[in-house]
């Protein structure tokens, strides 16, 4: 699968971010408030004159959404961890080639609900898959492309699960036990520590307004040049 190239022939993942659209991802465990904050962020960006492509993972294309349905369906509880990992990256490959990479190459900003950090957290931390195995697929599918900024929403697992389970019946992931989600949270926090230049770790147990203020401050300072 060839890397998407710009008009200059440079692969998108190697292009100076200033010459392409900005790529923002939102991450966090169940019930962390990502969906609410994504909507608020998009509204705020539009107020700054930026009209981003808004998408999600797994999903974002017709084929990737069908893969998402397989991954979340509680009827597929016996799906093995390796198959789960491959489905996640198959969906990501289609999503990147069809939507994310063309938008970025055209100079458009992209805001995505979850990306590869979620794979390291859920399939790596939660399922216990070897990080090196995930890295191989990351390099193959992404060809060097990384988010410019990741907003990572952190809160205690029990609080997040209580929020999530008030919304609807648990899907295949939400039905996992507390220990699974503690590993997911620990993985996310480790990513935030390793990648502090890319990741803003935000306390999601604050009021919605306080969380939104942190999101705006982080995006403004890191991507819009505000101090």
C-alpha positions, 0 to 999 in steps of 0.5 A: 500500500503506497504512502499518500504523497503531496504534489511535491512527491514527499510522503505525507508523514514526512511533510512539515506539519506547517505545509499540511492540515493539522491532525488532532486526536482525542483519547481516553477511557470509557465515559471520559467525555470525549464526544462532548468535548469533541463537539465543543472543540469543533464549535470553537475551531469553527469560530476561529475560521477553521472547518475541520474534518470530524471523524472517528476510529474505528470507523470513518468510512463505510468499510471501516464502520462495518469493521467497527460494528464487528469489534463492538458487537457483544455477539463477537465476545470470543473474537481473539485478541490478534484478530481484534488488532488486525481489524483495528488496523484494517479499519485504520488503513482504509480510514487513512487512505480514503479520508484523513490523508487526503484531507491533511494533504489538502490543508484541512484540519482533522479532528478524530475521536481515537487513533493509534494511542487507543490501540496501544491502550486497549489491545496493548494494555487491556489485552496484553498484546506485545507492543512491538507487534502493534508497532509493526502494524503502525509503521506499515499502515501510517507510514510515519504519520502521527497526530500533531496534538492528542487531547487525552482525557483521564479520570478514575475507571469506576467513574468512567464506567458508571457514566458509560453504563448509564448511556446504553447497554455495554458493548463488547469493550464496555462489558470488560471487567474493572482490571481491564480498564485499569490496564487501559488507563495505566497504558494511556497515562504511560503514553502521556508521560512518554509523549508529553510533546504531543499529548495534553493530559486533561483531568476529565473529572472536572466540570464540562466547562473546566475541561473545555477551557483546558482543551481550548488552552492546549490547542491555542498554545500548541497549534495556534501559536498563542502563549 
